[in-house]
Amino acid sequence: MSDTQLAATSVLERVQHVDVLIVGAGISGIGAAYHLTRQAPGKSYVVLDALDSRGGTWWTHRYPGVRSDSDLYTFGYRFKPWRGATLATSEEILHYLDEVIAENGLDAHLRYQHRVTAASWSSEDRRWTVDVTRGDTGEQLRYTTDFLWMCQGYYRHTDPYTPDWPGMDSFRGRIVHPQTWPDDLDHTGKRVVVIGSGATAATLIPAMADTAGHVTMLQRSPTFFFVRPSTNELAETLRALDIPEEWTHEIMRRAMLAEGAEITRMSFESPEELRGLLIDTMRPLLPEGFDVDKHFNPSYRPWQQRIAMLPDGDLFTAITQGKASVVTDQIATFTEKGIRLTSGDELEADIVVTATGFDLSVLGEIAFTVDGTPLDVSQTVTYRGTMFTGVPNLAHVFGYFRSSWTLRADLISDFVLRLLQHMDDKGATVVVPRLRPQDADMELGPYVDPENFNPGYLTRSMHLMPRQGDREPWQLPHDYLVEKEQLPLVDLDDGTLVYE
């Protein structure tokens, strides 16, 4: 027997079968594991993650000041009260996840440094075969599963997006991206230019400003910001009254959802009024005479891209104190000393931080095949933003843009477990979304309408995503208040899901 045959036999001897296989041990995957444990305790499962610990984003992101950009009353799980500040640091979020894992015995199901490289569906076997490489040993493993639950997140953790600007090789300082922040970077007393003005830039600039020589936020175009107190008056009042934490958590979730719904409503119905409100909250927090319209008044409609949160307006405080500044211009070229702008000005820098975003990851960059045919997700139609036409026994989690990701992760968990129970009740082992005859000629559009939401990471990658239709269930509403009423009542026998 050849070495290759021996290796293949060795892998096959270690094949493990589980009822459900979850890919990803971040917010979505840990939540899925919790719901699976509670709602389907008889089903076996594992959670595989390529990283060496739990948390996904909150484990990989190590840049200064890293924190949530969503309130933790809605970013936290509905089943686990959040007891801290409205916006939380990565350490606080990881501690919260650790509590969920410990309280529910999830650690026995978690497999870190297990990178999924391929997944193949066999209609003959009625199951998925999943190939895995262990990062710590290099071992090749194989799992089989009846149902594959993709909770791997939506962007590439190890391959951030950085434009290729002219002259980058000539710069004598250091260029770093927040996603791959080096442990040895000391910015004390240094001149720092942060390229970008989204949530990441707004987080790390105040965190660096106190010790850096100066921090400049260089943006091609402005971003909307929303100033939120780091402590919530309503939450503090409820806690002072010794209200049970479960009640406080639910009340705060409802309050945050109501606030978010009103902002979203205004963004569509009265966008200029919302623009004025956002800008008016900034003006008193900035130095007298600061050009707010130039630097903080975007050309797009509010919420057409994400509105970044500023706890206590910390970015504006750094600007007012002279520790940070804003430049709105475009990069002509990097130089030995810094960055030359199209205006002709030059920003000297010791460190350049490219807070330029990320690239979308479609199903974790895993090689999928269905009965031997490579899966091209862009040729499928989404079923409620959770499954794909023609792809059996697979669900994936894609959260909200204007609300917390976890809200949808919880809803999808309920849906998937109801679907699995429905399959058991029917005696079915396969479920696959398929267009009905009346859907065959419906108009198809992008997974996300650019008139609705169009940040760079979506516009760069939309061609890789599934299409959506013009009717249920082939649409993704992108609205928690709609889906929380809609998903629990979905008719699982309306003909769009085919069972075998």
C-alpha positions in Angstrom: 0.0 0.0 0.0 1.4 3.4 -1.0 2.0 6.3 1.5 -0.9 8.2 0.0 -3.3 5.2 0.5 -2.0 4.7 4.1 -2.6 8.4 4.9 -6.1 8.2 3.4 -6.9 5.0 5.4 -5.5 6.8 8.6 -7.9 9.7 8.0 -10.9 7.4 7.3 -10.2 5.6 10.6 -10.7 8.8 12.4 -13.9 9.9 10.7 -16.3 11.2 13.3 -20.0 11.5 12.7 -22.3 14.1 14.3 -25.9 15.1 13.8 -25.0 18.8 13.4 -21.7 20.3 12.6 -21.2 24.0 13.4 -18.5 26.0 11.7 -17.3 29.0 13.8 -16.9 29.6 17.5 -17.7 33.3 17.5 -20.9 35.0 18.6 -23.0 33.0 16.1 -21.5 29.6 16.7 -21.5 29.8 20.4 -25.1 31.0 20.3 -26.0 28.1 17.9 -24.4 25.6 20.3 -26.4 27.0 23.2 -29.7 26.8 21.4 -28.9 23.3 20.0 -28.1 22.1 23.6 -31.3 23.5 25.0 -33.8 22.9 22.2 -32.4 19.6 20.8 -30.5 17.9 23.7 -30.6 14.5 22.0 -28.6 15.7 18.9 -24.8 15.3 18.8 -22.7 18.2 17.5 -19.3 19.8 17.4 -18.2 23.3 16.8 -15.1 23.7 14.7 -13.0 26.9 14.5 -9.7 27.6 12.7 -8.6 30.0 15.5 -6.9 28.9 18.7 -9.7 30.2 20.9 -13.3 31.4 21.0 -14.7 34.7 20.0 -14.0 35.2 16.4 -13.6 39.0 15.9 -13.2 39.6 19.6 -10.2 37.2 19.7 -8.5 38.3 16.5 -8.8 42.1 16.9 -6.0 43.4 19.2 -5.8 47.0 18.2 -5.9 49.7 20.8 -9.3 50.4 22.4 -11.1 47.6 20.5 -14.7 47.5 21.6 -18.2 46.9 20.3 -19.9 49.3 17.9 -23.4 48.0 19.0 -25.0 48.2 22.3 -24.5 45.0 24.4 -28.2 44.7 25.3 -28.9 43.7 21.8 -25.5 42.4 20.8 -25.6 40.1 23.9 -27.8 37.0 23.6 -31.5 37.2 24.5 -31.0 34.4 27.0 -28.0 35.9 28.9 -28.5 39.3 30.6 -25.8 41.9 30.0 -24.7 43.6 33.2 -22.0 46.0 32.0 -21.7 49.2 30.1 -23.7 49.9 27.0 -20.7 49.5 24.7 -18.1 46.9 25.8 -14.4 46.2 25.3 -13.3 43.0 23.6 -12.1 41.6 27.0 -15.6 42.1 28.4 -17.2 40.4 25.5 -14.9 37.5 25.7 -15.6 37.1 29.4 -19.3 37.2 28.6 -18.8 34.4 26.0 -16.7 32.4 28.5 -19.7 32.5 30.9 -22.1 31.3 28.3 -19.7 28.4 27.5 -19.1 27.5 31.1 -22.7 27.8 32.3 -23.9 25.5 29.5 -21.1 22.9 29.2 -20.3 24.0 25.6 -16.6 23.5 26.0 -16.9 19.8 25.5 -18.1 20.5 21.9 -15.6 23.1 20.9 -12.7 22.2 18.7 -10.2 25.0 18.2 -7.4 25.1 15.5 -9.7 23.0 13.3 -9.8 24.7 9.9 -12.4 23.4 7.5 -10.9 23.1 4.0 -13.6 21.3 2.1 -17.3 20.2 2.4 -19.0 17.8 0.0 -22.6 16.7 0.0 -23.6 13.3 -1.2 -27.2 12.7 -2.1 -26.5 8.9 -2.1 -25.2 9.1 1.5 -27.5 11.9 2.5 -24.8 13.7 4.5 -22.0 16.2 4.3 -18.3 15.1 4.5 -16.1 17.8 6.0 -12.3 17.8 5.7 -10.4 19.5 8.4 -6.8 20.5 9.0 -5.6 20.9 12.6 -3.5 24.0 13.0 -1.5 22.7 16.0 -0.5 19.3 14.6 -1.1 19.5 10.8 -3.3 16.4 11.1 -5.9 15.8 8.4 -9.3 15.0 9.9 -12.7 14.1 8.5 -16.2 14.6 9.9 -19.5 13.6 8.5 -22.7 15.3 9.5 -26.4 15.3 8.7 -26.7 19.1 8.8 -24.1 21.8 8.3 -24.5 25.1 10.2 -22.2 27.9 8.9 -21.5 30.4 11.6 -18.1 31.5 10.4 -18.7 35.2 10.2 -18.7 37.4 7.1 -15.2 38.7 6.6 -11.7 37.3 6.1 -9.9 37.4 9.4 -6.4 36.8 8.1 -6.6 38.8 4.8 -7.7 42.4 5.5 -8.5 44.9 2.7 -5.7 47.4 2.0 -5.6 49.4 -1.2 -2.4 49.4 -3.1 -1.3 53.0 -3.0 1.7 54.3 -5.0 4.9 54.6 -3.1 4.1 52.4 -0.1 7.4 50.6 -0.4 9.3 53.9 -0.1 7.7 54.8 3.3 10.3 54.5 6.1 7.9 54.1 8.9 5.5 51.2 9.7 2.3 50.4 7.9 -0.1 48.3 9.9 -3.7 47.1 9.5 -6.0 46.9 12.6 -6.9 43.3 11.8 -3.2 42.2 12.1 -2.1 44.5 14.8 1.6 43.7 15.8 2.3 43.1 19.5 5.6 45.1 19.3 4.1 48.3 18.0 4.8 51.2 20.3 3.1 54.4 19.3 4.2 56.5 22.3 5.2 60.0 21.1 4.9 59.0 17.5 3.1 60.8 14.6 0.3 58.5 13.5 -1.9 58.7 10.4 -5.0 56.6 10.4 -6.5 56.1 7.0 -10.2 55.6 7.2 -13.0 57.0 9.3 -15.3 54.0 10.1 -15.9 52.3 13.4 -12.4 50.9 13.7 -10.7 54.3 13.1 -13.2 56.0 15.5 -12.2 53.4 18.1 -8.5 53.3 17.9 -7.8 57.1 17.4 -9.0 58.1 20.9 -7.2 55.1 22.4 -3.9 56.1 20.8 -4.3 59.9 21.1 -3.4 60.1 24.8 0.1 58.7 24.3 0.9 59.3 20.7 2.6 62.5 19.6 -0.4 63.3 17.4 -3.0 61.2 15.5 -4.4 62.3 12.1 -7.6 60.8 10.7 -7.2 60.8 6.9 -10.5 60.2 5.2 -11.4 60.2 1.5 -15.0 61.1 2.5 -16.8 61.7 5.8 -18.7 59.2 8.0 -21.8 59.7 10.1 -21.2 59.4 13.9 -23.6 58.9 16.7 -22.6 60.0 20.2 -23.8 57.7 23.0 -23.1 58.0 26.7 -20.9 55.2 28.0 -23.4 54.6 30.8 -27.1 54.4 30.2 -29.3 56.3 32.5 -32.3 54.0 32.2 -30.1 50.9 32.9 -28.5 52.6 35.9 -32.0 53.5 37.3 -33.3 50.0 36.9 -30.2 48.6 38.7 -30.5 51.1 41.4 -34.1 49.9 42.0 -32.8 46.4 42.3 -34.8 45.2 39.3 -34.0 41.6 38.4 -31.2 41.5 35.8 -33.4 39.5 33.4 -36.0 42.3 33.4 -33.4 45.0 33.0 -31.9 43.1 30.1 -35.3 42.8 28.3 -36.3 46.4 29.0 -33.0 47.7 27.7 -33.2 45.5 24.6 -36.6 46.9 23.9 -35.5 50.5 24.5 -32.4 50.1 22.2 -34.5 48.4 19.5 -37.1 51.3 19.6 -34.3 53.9 19.3 -32.7 52.0 16.4 -36.1 51.6 14.7 -36.8 55.3 14.9 -33.4 56.2 13.5 -33.9 53.7 10.6 -37.4 55.1 9.9 -36.0 58.6 9.7 -33.2 57.5 7.4 -35.8 56.5 4.8 -38.7 58.9 5.5 -36.9 62.1 6.5 -33.2 61.6 5.9 -32.3 65.3 5.9 -33.9 65.7 9.3 -31.8 62.8 10.6 -28.7 64.3 9.0 -29.4 67.6 10.8 -29.9 65.8 14.1 -26.7 63.9 13.8 -24.6 66.9 12.8 -26.2 69.1 15.5 -25.0 66.6 18.1 -21.5 66.9 16.9 -21.1 70.7 16.7 -20.9 71.5 20.4 -18.4 68.7 21.0 -15.9 70.1 18.4 -13.7 73.2 18.5 -15.2 76.5 17.7 -15.0 77.1 13.9 -14.4 73.4 13.1 -15.6 72.7 9.6 -18.2 70.1 10.4 -19.8 70.0 7.0 -16.5 69.2 5.3 -15.3 66.5 7.7 -18.5 65.0 9.2 -21.3 65.5 6.7 -21.3 62.6 4.2 -22.9 62.8 0.7 -24.8 59.6 1.2 -28.1 59.2 3.1 -27.8 58.4 6.8 -27.7 54.6 7.4 -26.9 53.9 3.7 -23.6 53.0 5.4 -23.1 52.2 9.0 -23.3 55.0 11.6 -20.3 54.7 13.9 -20.8 54.9 17.7 -18.7 57.3 19.8 -19.0 56.6 23.6 -19.1 60.0 25.2 -17.9 61.6 22.0 -14.3 60.4 22.7 -13.1 61.1 19.2 -14.4 64.6 19.3 -12.7 65.1 22.7 -9.4 64.1 21.3 -9.8 66.6 18.4 -10.9 69.4 20.8 -7.8 68.7 23.0 -5.5 69.0 20.0 -4.4 65.4 20.3 -6.1 64.4 17.0 -7.1 66.1 13.8 -9.1 65.3 10.7 -8.0 65.7 7.0 -10.4 65.1 4.2 -8.5 64.5 1.1 -7.2 61.7 -1.2 -3.9 60.0 -1.3 -1.6 60.8 -4.2 1.3 58.8 -3.1 3.3 57.6 0.0 6.6 59.2 0.5 9.7 58.4 2.6 8.3 60.6 5.4 4.5 60.1 5.1 1.7 60.6 2.6 1.4 63.2 -0.1 -2.3 64.2 -0.8 -3.9 65.2 -4.0 -4.1 68.8 -2.7 -0.3 68.8 -2.6 -0.1 68.8 1.2 2.1 66.1 2.9 1.3 64.4 6.2 4.4 63.3 7.9 4.1 60.1 9.9 6.0 57.5 11.8 3.2 55.0 11.7 0.4 54.6 9.1 -2.7 52.6 10.2 -4.8 51.4 7.3 -8.2 51.2 8.8 -9.6 50.5 5.4 -12.0 47.7 6.1 -12.1 44.0 5.1 -13.2 41.7 2.4 -16.3 39.6 2.5 -15.9 35.9 3.2 -18.5 33.8 1.5 -19.0 30.6 3.5 -15.6 30.8 5.0 -13.7 30.4 1.7 -14.4 26.7 2.0 -14.4 24.5 -1.2 -18.0 23.2 -1.3 -19.3 20.6 -3.7 -22.8 19.2 -4.1 -22.8 15.7 -5.6 -19.4 16.4 -7.1 -20.2 19.8 -8.6 -18.4 22.8 -7.2 -20.8 25.1 -5.4 -21.0 28.7 -6.8 -23.1 30.5 -4.2 -23.6 33.5 -6.6 -25.7 31.2 -8.9 -28.2 30.4 -6.1 -31.1 32.3 -4.6 -31.3 32.9 -0.9 -34.0 31.3 1.2 -34.8 33.9 3.9 -31.1 34.9 4.0 -30.4 31.6 5.7 -30.3 28.8 3.1 -29.5 28.5 -0.7 -31.5 27.0 -3.5 -30.2 23.6 -4.5 -28.0 23.2 -1.4 -29.3 20.5 0.9 -29.1 20.5 4.7 -27.1 23.7 5.2 -27.9 26.9 7.0 -25.7 30.0 7.4 -25.9 33.0 9.7 -25.7 36.5 8.2 -26.7 39.2 10.7 -28.2 42.7 10.4 -26.5 45.8 9.2 -28.4 48.4 11.2 -29.0 46.2 14.3 -26.8 43.9 16.3 -25.6 40.7 14.5 -26.7 38.6 17.5 -30.4 39.5 17.1 -30.5 37.6 13.8 -28.2 34.8 15.1 -30.8 34.0 17.8 -33.7 34.1 15.3 -31.9 31.8 12.9 -31.1 29.4 15.7 -34.8 29.1 16.5 -35.6 28.6 12.8 -33.0 26.0 12.2 -34.0 24.0 15.3 -37.7 24.1 14.3 -36.7 22.9 10.8 -34.7 20.0 12.2 -37.6 19.0 14.5 -40.0 19.3 11.5 -37.7 17.0 9.5 -37.7 14.5 12.4 -41.5 14.6 12.6 -41.7 13.9 8.8 -39.1 11.2 8.9 -37.1 13.3 6.4 -33.3 13.2 6.2 -32.9 15.9 3.5 -34.2 19.4 3.1 -33.4 21.7 0.2 -34.9 25.0 -0.9 -36.1 25.0 -4.5 -37.9 27.7 -6.6 -41.5 26.8 -7.2 -43.0 27.0 -10.7 -44.5 30.4 -9.9 -41.1 31.7 -8.8 -39.2 30.6 -11.9 -39.6 33.9 -13.7 -39.4 36.3 -10.7 -37.0 39.2 -10.9 -33.7 38.6 -9.2 -31.6 41.3 -7.5 -28.5 41.6 -5.4 -28.3 40.1 -1.9 -28.3 43.7 -0.6 -29.8 46.5 -2.6 -27.1 49.2 -2.9 -29.8 51.9 -2.5 -30.5 50.4 0.9 -27.0 49.8 2.2 -23.7 50.1 0.3 -20.4 50.0 2.4 -17.2 49.2 0.5 -16.9 45.6 1.7 -20.3 44.8 0.2 -19.9 46.6 -3.1 -16.5 45.0 -3.6 -17.9 41.5 -3.1 -21.6 41.5 -3.9 -21.0 39.5 -7.1 -20.0 36.6 -4.9 -23.2 36.5 -2.9 -26.5 34.7 -3.7 -29.3 36.6 -5.4 -32.6 37.5 -3.8 -36.1 37.5 -5.3 -39.0 39.9 -5.2 -41.2 37.9 -2.8 -41.1 35.7 0.2 -39.2 33.5 1.0 -36.6 34.6 -1.4 -35.8 37.9 0.3 -33.7 39.1 3.2 -35.6 41.9 4.9 -32.6 43.2 6.9 -35.0 44.2 9.6 -35.2 42.5 13.0 -38.6 43.9 13.9 -40.0 42.3 10.7 -38.2 39.0 11.0 -38.9 38.4 14.7 -42.6 38.3 13.8 -42.0 36.5 10.4 -39.6 33.7 11.1 -41.4 31.9 13.9 -44.5 31.7 11.7 -42.8 30.4 8.5 -44.8 27.7 6.9 -42.3 24.9 6.5 -44.6 23.1 4.1 -45.3 25.9 1.6 -43.5 24.1 -1.2 -40.3 26.1 -1.1 -38.6 23.5 1.0 -38.4 20.0 -0.5 -38.0 17.1 1.8 -36.8 13.6 1.2 
